[in-house]
């Protein structure tokens, strides 16, 4: 379960910001208070991009230098994304990707897992995918595509009906379908 997402000077996010998620987050919806029917550019995709980048180090269409917020001062401002996750045993982990200005690369770390300190970056990514997430990037994309296909038209549903739809989609009866994807 995703507990929180913190970001500093990455993508459209200037400064340091944190989003805390409650128990059982099922969907994310963005709306403008002054334009109830509008949802474009409300930040939904930016949030998903940050989660994808935090988990897998992949961004859908930007090169690393262009993903840094242009207002950030490279001498003083931190650039990072940190995803706090809780596993089924109740253990909490932080997956942190912090930009190193000297090497022009993001450095991956998982402070709560001692063995990651001695791992190379690719080994640490494999550890995250197998031991923490249980899903590599290719399977994550397939899962997302299935969810998109299954979710067509749910924006026309009420919030209560959307919740019912998502709970049914992720019910134990559908568990075999999810593991195949």
ABEGO torsion letter per residue (X at the ends): XBABBBBBGBEABBEBBBBBBBBGBABBBBBBAABAABABGAGAAAAAAAAAAAAAGBBAABBAAAABBAABBAAABBBBBBBBBBBAAGBBBBBBBBBBAAAGBBBBBBAABAAAAABBAAAAAAAAAAAAAGBBAAAAAAAAAAAAAAABGAAABBAAAAAAAAAAAABAAAAAAAAAX
